[in-house]
Each structure stands twice: as C-alpha cells, then as structure tokens.
Amino acid sequence: MAKHIFRSRLPNPRWLEGLKRHGYKGAGDISKMMDVILGRDATAEVVEGWMYERVAGKYILDEEMKQ
C-alpha cells in the first residue's frame, strides 16, 4: 500500500502539478499523503529509505518547490 501511494502520488509530477494549482489546499493534500506514508511506516515498517530520500529531494531540497 505505501509503495502504491508513494508511486502514484508523492513523486508523480502530474499529481503534484495539479495540487500546486490549488495553493494552500494542494499543500494540505500533500501533507495528508505524507501523514499516510509516515503512519504506515510507524505501524508496519513498510517505507524504504529510498522513498524518504526521494521525498526529501522533491519537496525539501528542490528550489522550485521552496518557492
């Protein structure tokens, strides 16, 4: 489940661009997906290190996303 959510949403450029058009609401939806991933990892330990690295690269370290 976590890999499916991860692959279909968080790093998906089409999903991300759609949410960016919605401003604060889109940011809230991204946050909710991160909560799902973190919750699944905390309870079932299903999130792999590469997933966290990819999210960090796309959402935290990406200069375009910072703006």
PyMOL Python script that loads the backbone (N, CA, C, O; Angstrom):
from pymol import cmd

cmd.read_pdbstr("""\
ATOM      1  N   MET A   1       0.821  -1.203   0.000  1.00  0.00           N
ATOM      2  CA  MET A   1       0.000   0.000   0.000  1.00  0.00           C
ATOM      3  C   MET A   1       0.861   1.260   0.000  1.00  0.00           C
ATOM      4  O   MET A   1       0.616   2.171  -0.792  1.00  0.00           O
ATOM      5  N   ALA A   2       1.849   1.326   0.862  1.00  0.00           N
ATOM      6  CA  ALA A   2       2.677   2.527   0.939  1.00  0.00           C
ATOM      7  C   ALA A   2       3.402   2.788  -0.377  1.00  0.00           C
ATOM      8  O   ALA A   2       3.490   3.931  -0.824  1.00  0.00           O
ATOM      9  N   LYS A   3       3.924   1.722  -1.001  1.00  0.00           N
ATOM     10  CA  LYS A   3       4.622   1.908  -2.282  1.00  0.00           C
ATOM     11  C   LYS A   3       3.661   2.395  -3.349  1.00  0.00           C
ATOM     12  O   LYS A   3       4.019   3.234  -4.176  1.00  0.00           O
ATOM     13  N   HIS A   4       2.430   1.867  -3.336  1.00  0.00           N
ATOM     14  CA  HIS A   4       1.432   2.299  -4.317  1.00  0.00           C
ATOM     15  C   HIS A   4       1.109   3.780  -4.135  1.00  0.00           C
ATOM     16  O   HIS A   4       1.110   4.536  -5.106  1.00  0.00           O
ATOM     17  N   ILE A   5       0.837   4.197  -2.911  1.00  0.00           N
ATOM     18  CA  ILE A   5       0.554   5.614  -2.641  1.00  0.00           C
ATOM     19  C   ILE A   5       1.759   6.452  -3.016  1.00  0.00           C
ATOM     20  O   ILE A   5       1.629   7.516  -3.622  1.00  0.00           O
ATOM     21  N   PHE A   6       2.917   5.968  -2.652  1.00  0.00           N
ATOM     22  CA  PHE A   6       4.128   6.717  -2.946  1.00  0.00           C
ATOM     23  C   PHE A   6       4.310   6.895  -4.447  1.00  0.00           C
ATOM     24  O   PHE A   6       4.509   8.014  -4.920  1.00  0.00           O
ATOM     25  N   ARG A   7       4.244   5.815  -5.186  1.00  0.00           N
ATOM     26  CA  ARG A   7       4.494   5.880  -6.633  1.00  0.00           C
ATOM     27  C   ARG A   7       3.406   6.609  -7.400  1.00  0.00           C
ATOM     28  O   ARG A   7       3.693   7.273  -8.396  1.00  0.00           O
ATOM     29  N   SER A   8       2.164   6.497  -6.954  1.00  0.00           N
ATOM     30  CA  SER A   8       1.084   7.112  -7.708  1.00  0.00           C
ATOM     31  C   SER A   8       0.860   8.576  -7.344  1.00  0.00           C
ATOM     32  O   SER A   8       0.212   9.304  -8.096  1.00  0.00           O
ATOM     33  N   ARG A   9       1.379   9.012  -6.219  1.00  0.00           N
ATOM     34  CA  ARG A   9       1.086  10.375  -5.816  1.00  0.00           C
ATOM     35  C   ARG A   9       2.305  11.226  -5.512  1.00  0.00           C
ATOM     36  O   ARG A   9       2.631  12.111  -6.304  1.00  0.00           O
ATOM     37  N   LEU A  10       2.978  11.004  -4.427  1.00  0.00           N
ATOM     38  CA  LEU A  10       4.003  11.939  -3.964  1.00  0.00           C
ATOM     39  C   LEU A  10       5.042  12.333  -5.012  1.00  0.00           C
ATOM     40  O   LEU A  10       5.270  13.530  -5.185  1.00  0.00           O
ATOM     41  N   PRO A  11       5.684  11.407  -5.719  1.00  0.00           N
ATOM     42  CA  PRO A  11       6.671  11.847  -6.707  1.00  0.00           C
ATOM     43  C   PRO A  11       6.101  12.025  -8.114  1.00  0.00           C
ATOM     44  O   PRO A  11       6.841  12.360  -9.039  1.00  0.00           O
ATOM     45  N   ASN A  12       4.805  11.807  -8.285  1.00  0.00           N
ATOM     46  CA  ASN A  12       4.182  11.878  -9.602  1.00  0.00           C
ATOM     47  C   ASN A  12       4.050  13.346 -10.031  1.00  0.00           C
ATOM     48  O   ASN A  12       3.302  14.098  -9.405  1.00  0.00           O
ATOM     49  N   PRO A  13       4.757  13.763 -11.079  1.00  0.00           N
ATOM     50  CA  PRO A  13       4.732  15.170 -11.499  1.00  0.00           C
ATOM     51  C   PRO A  13       3.334  15.664 -11.885  1.00  0.00           C
ATOM     52  O   PRO A  13       2.997  16.817 -11.617  1.00  0.00           O
ATOM     53  N   ARG A  14       2.529  14.823 -12.500  1.00  0.00           N
ATOM     54  CA  ARG A  14       1.173  15.253 -12.890  1.00  0.00           C
ATOM     55  C   ARG A  14       0.310  15.495 -11.653  1.00  0.00           C
ATOM     56  O   ARG A  14      -0.435  16.473 -11.601  1.00  0.00           O
ATOM     57  N   TRP A  15       0.404  14.619 -10.667  1.00  0.00           N
ATOM     58  CA  TRP A  15      -0.356  14.783  -9.425  1.00  0.00           C
ATOM     59  C   TRP A  15       0.102  16.053  -8.720  1.00  0.00           C
ATOM     60  O   TRP A  15      -0.719  16.842  -8.251  1.00  0.00           O
ATOM     61  N   LEU A  16       1.395  16.244  -8.649  1.00  0.00           N
ATOM     62  CA  LEU A  16       1.968  17.393  -7.973  1.00  0.00           C
ATOM     63  C   LEU A  16       1.587  18.706  -8.651  1.00  0.00           C
ATOM     64  O   LEU A  16       1.218  19.664  -7.972  1.00  0.00           O
ATOM     65  N   GLU A  17       1.669  18.764  -9.959  1.00  0.00           N
ATOM     66  CA  GLU A  17       1.315  19.994 -10.680  1.00  0.00           C
ATOM     67  C   GLU A  17      -0.155  20.337 -10.478  1.00  0.00           C
ATOM     68  O   GLU A  17      -0.507  21.509 -10.337  1.00  0.00           O
ATOM     69  N   GLY A  18      -1.003  19.334 -10.465  1.00  0.00           N
ATOM     70  CA  GLY A  18      -2.421  19.577 -10.212  1.00  0.00           C
ATOM     71  C   GLY A  18      -2.659  20.181  -8.833  1.00  0.00           C
ATOM     72  O   GLY A  18      -3.485  21.081  -8.678  1.00  0.00           O
ATOM     73  N   LEU A  19      -1.944  19.692  -7.848  1.00  0.00           N
ATOM     74  CA  LEU A  19      -2.107  20.218  -6.488  1.00  0.00           C
ATOM     75  C   LEU A  19      -1.523  21.618  -6.337  1.00  0.00           C
ATOM     76  O   LEU A  19      -2.058  22.440  -5.594  1.00  0.00           O
ATOM     77  N   LYS A  20      -0.449  21.884  -7.027  1.00  0.00           N
ATOM     78  CA  LYS A  20       0.172  23.210  -6.931  1.00  0.00           C
ATOM     79  C   LYS A  20      -0.782  24.299  -7.415  1.00  0.00           C
ATOM     80  O   LYS A  20      -0.704  25.436  -6.948  1.00  0.00           O
ATOM     81  N   ARG A  21      -1.667  23.974  -8.328  1.00  0.00           N
ATOM     82  CA  ARG A  21      -2.635  24.957  -8.827  1.00  0.00           C
ATOM     83  C   ARG A  21      -3.658  25.335  -7.758  1.00  0.00           C
ATOM     84  O   ARG A  21      -4.337  26.354  -7.879  1.00  0.00           O
ATOM     85  N   HIS A  22      -3.768  24.514  -6.711  1.00  0.00           N
ATOM     86  CA  HIS A  22      -4.758  24.766  -5.665  1.00  0.00           C
ATOM     87  C   HIS A  22      -4.175  25.440  -4.422  1.00  0.00           C
ATOM     88  O   HIS A  22      -4.845  25.532  -3.394  1.00  0.00           O
ATOM     89  N   GLY A  23      -2.951  25.902  -4.512  1.00  0.00           N
ATOM     90  CA  GLY A  23      -2.345  26.677  -3.424  1.00  0.00           C
ATOM     91  C   GLY A  23      -2.324  25.950  -2.096  1.00  0.00           C
ATOM     92  O   GLY A  23      -1.831  24.827  -1.989  1.00  0.00           O
ATOM     93  N   TYR A  24      -2.876  26.621  -1.068  1.00  0.00           N
ATOM     94  CA  TYR A  24      -2.840  26.063   0.283  1.00  0.00           C
ATOM     95  C   TYR A  24      -3.581  24.731   0.383  1.00  0.00           C
ATOM     96  O   TYR A  24      -3.148  23.842   1.115  1.00  0.00           O
ATOM     97  N   LYS A  25      -4.683  24.583  -0.338  1.00  0.00           N
ATOM     98  CA  LYS A  25      -5.428  23.323  -0.312  1.00  0.00           C
ATOM     99  C   LYS A  25      -4.568  22.194  -0.870  1.00  0.00           C
ATOM    100  O   LYS A  25      -4.544  21.097  -0.311  1.00  0.00           O
ATOM    101  N   GLY A  26      -3.877  22.449  -1.947  1.00  0.00           N
ATOM    102  CA  GLY A  26      -2.982  21.450  -2.526  1.00  0.00           C
ATOM    103  C   GLY A  26      -1.861  21.078  -1.572  1.00  0.00           C
ATOM    104  O   GLY A  26      -1.515  19.903  -1.448  1.00  0.00           O
ATOM    105  N   ALA A  27      -1.294  22.062  -0.901  1.00  0.00           N
ATOM    106  CA  ALA A  27      -0.240  21.789   0.088  1.00  0.00           C
ATOM    107  C   ALA A  27      -0.786  20.927   1.219  1.00  0.00           C
ATOM    108  O   ALA A  27      -0.089  20.049   1.726  1.00  0.00           O
ATOM    109  N   GLY A  28      -2.013  21.173   1.609  1.00  0.00           N
ATOM    110  CA  GLY A  28      -2.643  20.359   2.646  1.00  0.00           C
ATOM    111  C   GLY A  28      -2.830  18.920   2.197  1.00  0.00           C
ATOM    112  O   GLY A  28      -2.656  17.993   2.989  1.00  0.00           O
ATOM    113  N   ASP A  29      -3.184  18.727   0.930  1.00  0.00           N
ATOM    114  CA  ASP A  29      -3.345  17.371   0.398  1.00  0.00           C
ATOM    115  C   ASP A  29      -2.004  16.629   0.361  1.00  0.00           C
ATOM    116  O   ASP A  29      -1.938  15.435   0.652  1.00  0.00           O
ATOM    117  N   ILE A  30      -0.951  17.342   0.004  1.00  0.00           N
ATOM    118  CA  ILE A  30       0.391  16.738   0.027  1.00  0.00           C
ATOM    119  C   ILE A  30       0.736  16.332   1.456  1.00  0.00           C
ATOM    120  O   ILE A  30       1.258  15.242   1.690  1.00  0.00           O
ATOM    121  N   SER A  31       0.447  17.202   2.392  1.00  0.00           N
ATOM    122  CA  SER A  31       0.712  16.908   3.795  1.00  0.00           C
ATOM    123  C   SER A  31      -0.048  15.670   4.270  1.00  0.00           C
ATOM    124  O   SER A  31       0.493  14.847   5.008  1.00  0.00           O
ATOM    125  N   LYS A  32      -1.285  15.547   3.849  1.00  0.00           N
ATOM    126  CA  LYS A  32      -2.081  14.369   4.229  1.00  0.00           C
ATOM    127  C   LYS A  32      -1.465  13.087   3.684  1.00  0.00           C
ATOM    128  O   LYS A  32      -1.445  12.069   4.376  1.00  0.00           O
ATOM    129  N   MET A  33      -0.959  13.125   2.447  1.00  0.00           N
ATOM    130  CA  MET A  33      -0.325  11.934   1.885  1.00  0.00           C
ATOM    131  C   MET A  33       0.940  11.582   2.652  1.00  0.00           C
ATOM    132  O   MET A  33       1.230  10.405   2.863  1.00  0.00           O
ATOM    133  N   MET A  34       1.696  12.595   3.071  1.00  0.00           N
ATOM    134  CA  MET A  34       2.886  12.324   3.880  1.00  0.00           C
ATOM    135  C   MET A  34       2.488  11.711   5.212  1.00  0.00           C
ATOM    136  O   MET A  34       3.175  10.818   5.709  1.00  0.00           O
ATOM    137  N   ASP A  35       1.394  12.174   5.797  1.00  0.00           N
ATOM    138  CA  ASP A  35       0.908  11.588   7.051  1.00  0.00           C
ATOM    139  C   ASP A  35       0.575  10.113   6.870  1.00  0.00           C
ATOM    140  O   ASP A  35       0.865   9.294   7.742  1.00  0.00           O
ATOM    141  N   VAL A  36      -0.033   9.778   5.739  1.00  0.00           N
ATOM    142  CA  VAL A  36      -0.368   8.379   5.460  1.00  0.00           C
ATOM    143  C   VAL A  36       0.914   7.542   5.381  1.00  0.00           C
ATOM    144  O   VAL A  36       1.002   6.469   5.979  1.00  0.00           O
ATOM    145  N   ILE A  37       1.891   8.037   4.646  1.00  0.00           N
ATOM    146  CA  ILE A  37       3.155   7.310   4.489  1.00  0.00           C
ATOM    147  C   ILE A  37       3.850   7.152   5.841  1.00  0.00           C
ATOM    148  O   ILE A  37       4.297   6.055   6.178  1.00  0.00           O
ATOM    149  N   LEU A  38       3.944   8.217   6.606  1.00  0.00           N
ATOM    150  CA  LEU A  38       4.609   8.144   7.913  1.00  0.00           C
ATOM    151  C   LEU A  38       3.857   7.229   8.873  1.00  0.00           C
ATOM    152  O   LEU A  38       4.477   6.481   9.629  1.00  0.00           O
ATOM    153  N   GLY A  39       2.550   7.283   8.849  1.00  0.00           N
ATOM    154  CA  GLY A  39       1.750   6.419   9.702  1.00  0.00           C
ATOM    155  C   GLY A  39       1.923   4.957   9.357  1.00  0.00           C
ATOM    156  O   GLY A  39       2.050   4.110  10.242  1.00  0.00           O
ATOM    157  N   ARG A  40       1.929   4.662   8.066  1.00  0.00           N
ATOM    158  CA  ARG A  40       2.124   3.272   7.639  1.00  0.00           C
ATOM    159  C   ARG A  40       3.509   2.774   8.035  1.00  0.00           C
ATOM    160  O   ARG A  40       3.671   1.625   8.446  1.00  0.00           O
ATOM    161  N   ASP A  41       4.497   3.639   7.908  1.00  0.00           N
ATOM    162  CA  ASP A  41       5.847   3.225   8.275  1.00  0.00           C
ATOM    163  C   ASP A  41       5.958   3.016   9.785  1.00  0.00           C
ATOM    164  O   ASP A  41       6.616   2.081  10.239  1.00  0.00           O
ATOM    165  N   ALA A  42       5.321   3.876  10.549  1.00  0.00           N
ATOM    166  CA  ALA A  42       5.390   3.764  12.007  1.00  0.00           C
ATOM    167  C   ALA A  42       4.714   2.494  12.514  1.00  0.00           C
ATOM    168  O   ALA A  42       5.153   1.910  13.505  1.00  0.00           O
ATOM    169  N   THR A  43       3.654   2.066  11.845  1.00  0.00           N
ATOM    170  CA  THR A  43       2.913   0.899  12.324  1.00  0.00           C
ATOM    171  C   THR A  43       3.317  -0.405  11.653  1.00  0.00           C
ATOM    172  O   THR A  43       3.255  -1.466  12.273  1.00  0.00           O
ATOM    173  N   ALA A  44       3.729  -0.335  10.401  1.00  0.00           N
ATOM    174  CA  ALA A  44       4.014  -1.567   9.665  1.00  0.00           C
ATOM    175  C   ALA A  44       5.437  -1.644   9.108  1.00  0.00           C
ATOM    176  O   ALA A  44       5.835  -2.669   8.553  1.00  0.00           O
ATOM    177  N   GLU A  45       6.204  -0.557   9.257  1.00  0.00           N
ATOM    178  CA  GLU A  45       7.583  -0.504   8.757  1.00  0.00           C
ATOM    179  C   GLU A  45       7.682  -0.918   7.290  1.00  0.00           C
ATOM    180  O   GLU A  45       8.448  -1.812   6.934  1.00  0.00           O
ATOM    181  N   VAL A  46       6.893  -0.251   6.449  1.00  0.00           N
ATOM    182  CA  VAL A  46       6.838  -0.608   5.032  1.00  0.00           C
ATOM    183  C   VAL A  46       7.502   0.411   4.112  1.00  0.00           C
ATOM    184  O   VAL A  46       7.597   0.180   2.906  1.00  0.00           O
ATOM    185  N   VAL A  47       7.959   1.522   4.655  1.00  0.00           N
ATOM    186  CA  VAL A  47       8.582   2.555   3.827  1.00  0.00           C
ATOM    187  C   VAL A  47      10.090   2.336   3.819  1.00  0.00           C
ATOM    188  O   VAL A  47      10.720   2.213   4.870  1.00  0.00           O
ATOM    189  N   GLU A  48      10.643   2.292   2.643  1.00  0.00           N
ATOM    190  CA  GLU A  48      12.077   2.055   2.480  1.00  0.00           C
ATOM    191  C   GLU A  48      12.832   3.382   2.429  1.00  0.00           C
ATOM    192  O   GLU A  48      12.255   4.426   2.127  1.00  0.00           O
ATOM    193  N   GLY A  49      14.107   3.325   2.723  1.00  0.00           N
ATOM    194  CA  GLY A  49      14.946   4.516   2.767  1.00  0.00           C
ATOM    195  C   GLY A  49      14.924   5.330   1.493  1.00  0.00           C
ATOM    196  O   GLY A  49      14.934   6.560   1.542  1.00  0.00           O
ATOM    197  N   TRP A  50      14.894   4.652   0.335  1.00  0.00           N
ATOM    198  CA  TRP A  50      14.896   5.379  -0.936  1.00  0.00           C
ATOM    199  C   TRP A  50      13.652   6.246  -1.081  1.00  0.00           C
ATOM    200  O   TRP A  50      13.691   7.283  -1.743  1.00  0.00           O
ATOM    201  N   MET A  51      12.544   5.824  -0.462  1.00  0.00           N
ATOM    202  CA  MET A  51      11.321   6.613  -0.549  1.00  0.00           C
ATOM    203  C   MET A  51      11.489   7.939   0.183  1.00  0.00           C
ATOM    204  O   MET A  51      11.107   8.993  -0.326  1.00  0.00           O
ATOM    205  N   TYR A  52      12.063   7.877   1.380  1.00  0.00           N
ATOM    206  CA  TYR A  52      12.306   9.110   2.127  1.00  0.00           C
ATOM    207  C   TYR A  52      13.288  10.014   1.386  1.00  0.00           C
ATOM    208  O   TYR A  52      13.113  11.233   1.368  1.00  0.00           O
ATOM    209  N   GLU A  53      14.310   9.434   0.780  1.00  0.00           N
ATOM    210  CA  GLU A  53      15.289  10.221   0.024  1.00  0.00           C
ATOM    211  C   GLU A  53      14.624  10.924  -1.154  1.00  0.00           C
ATOM    212  O   GLU A  53      14.911  12.086  -1.438  1.00  0.00           O
ATOM    213  N   ARG A  54      13.748  10.220  -1.826  1.00  0.00           N
ATOM    214  CA  ARG A  54      13.069  10.811  -2.990  1.00  0.00           C
ATOM    215  C   ARG A  54      12.131  11.946  -2.580  1.00  0.00           C
ATOM    216  O   ARG A  54      12.062  12.974  -3.254  1.00  0.00           O
ATOM    217  N   VAL A  55      11.414  11.758  -1.482  1.00  0.00           N
ATOM    218  CA  VAL A  55      10.525  12.813  -0.982  1.00  0.00           C
ATOM    219  C   VAL A  55      11.350  14.028  -0.569  1.00  0.00           C
ATOM    220  O   VAL A  55      10.985  15.160  -0.889  1.00  0.00           O
ATOM    221  N   ALA A  56      12.449  13.809   0.133  1.00  0.00           N
ATOM    222  CA  ALA A  56      13.304  14.926   0.552  1.00  0.00           C
ATOM    223  C   ALA A  56      13.817  15.681  -0.663  1.00  0.00           C
ATOM    224  O   ALA A  56      13.822  16.912  -0.676  1.00  0.00           O
ATOM    225  N   GLY A  57      14.247  14.952  -1.679  1.00  0.00           N
ATOM    226  CA  GLY A  57      14.756  15.597  -2.885  1.00  0.00           C
ATOM    227  C   GLY A  57      13.697  16.402  -3.617  1.00  0.00           C
ATOM    228  O   GLY A  57      13.996  17.454  -4.182  1.00  0.00           O
ATOM    229  N   LYS A  58      12.472  15.920  -3.611  1.00  0.00           N
ATOM    230  CA  LYS A  58      11.400  16.582  -4.360  1.00  0.00           C
ATOM    231  C   LYS A  58      10.745  17.716  -3.580  1.00  0.00           C
ATOM    232  O   LYS A  58      10.385  18.736  -4.168  1.00  0.00           O
ATOM    233  N   TYR A  59      10.588  17.560  -2.287  1.00  0.00           N
ATOM    234  CA  TYR A  59       9.814  18.526  -1.520  1.00  0.00           C
ATOM    235  C   TYR A  59      10.651  19.443  -0.632  1.00  0.00           C
ATOM    236  O   TYR A  59      10.244  20.574  -0.368  1.00  0.00           O
ATOM    237  N   ILE A  60      11.785  18.990  -0.177  1.00  0.00           N
ATOM    238  CA  ILE A  60      12.564  19.792   0.763  1.00  0.00           C
ATOM    239  C   ILE A  60      13.770  20.438   0.097  1.00  0.00           C
ATOM    240  O   ILE A  60      14.052  21.611   0.340  1.00  0.00           O
ATOM    241  N   LEU A  61      14.477  19.701  -0.730  1.00  0.00           N
ATOM    242  CA  LEU A  61      15.706  20.191  -1.327  1.00  0.00           C
ATOM    243  C   LEU A  61      15.524  20.840  -2.694  1.00  0.00           C
ATOM    244  O   LEU A  61      16.460  21.455  -3.207  1.00  0.00           O
ATOM    245  N   ASP A  62      14.361  20.721  -3.286  1.00  0.00           N
ATOM    246  CA  ASP A  62      14.088  21.264  -4.617  1.00  0.00           C
ATOM    247  C   ASP A  62      13.807  22.765  -4.527  1.00  0.00           C
ATOM    248  O   ASP A  62      12.882  23.189  -3.834  1.00  0.00           O
ATOM    249  N   GLU A  63      14.603  23.557  -5.223  1.00  0.00           N
ATOM    250  CA  GLU A  63      14.473  25.019  -5.156  1.00  0.00           C
ATOM    251  C   GLU A  63      13.132  25.505  -5.687  1.00  0.00           C
ATOM    252  O   GLU A  63      12.557  26.441  -5.130  1.00  0.00           O
ATOM    253  N   GLU A  64      12.624  24.897  -6.742  1.00  0.00           N
ATOM    254  CA  GLU A  64      11.329  25.299  -7.306  1.00  0.00           C
ATOM    255  C   GLU A  64      10.196  25.076  -6.293  1.00  0.00           C
ATOM    256  O   GLU A  64       9.302  25.910  -6.152  1.00  0.00           O
ATOM    257  N   MET A  65      10.252  23.958  -5.605  1.00  0.00           N
ATOM    258  CA  MET A  65       9.205  23.668  -4.613  1.00  0.00           C
ATOM    259  C   MET A  65       9.274  24.635  -3.430  1.00  0.00           C
ATOM    260  O   MET A  65       8.244  24.967  -2.844  1.00  0.00           O
ATOM    261  N   LYS A  66      10.449  25.078  -3.083  1.00  0.00           N
ATOM    262  CA  LYS A  66      10.577  26.037  -1.980  1.00  0.00           C
ATOM    263  C   LYS A  66       9.829  27.317  -2.282  1.00  0.00           C
ATOM    264  O   LYS A  66       9.323  27.977  -1.374  1.00  0.00           O
ATOM    265  N   GLN A  67       9.758  27.670  -3.550  1.00  0.00           N
ATOM    266  CA  GLN A  67       9.082  28.907  -3.919  1.00  0.00           C
ATOM    267  C   GLN A  67       7.598  28.673  -4.026  1.00  0.00           C
ATOM    268  O   GLN A  67       6.847  29.600  -4.330  1.00  0.00           O
TER     269      GLN A  67
END
""", "prot")
cmd.dss("prot")
cmd.show_as("cartoon", "prot")
cmd.util.cbc("prot")
cmd.orient("prot")
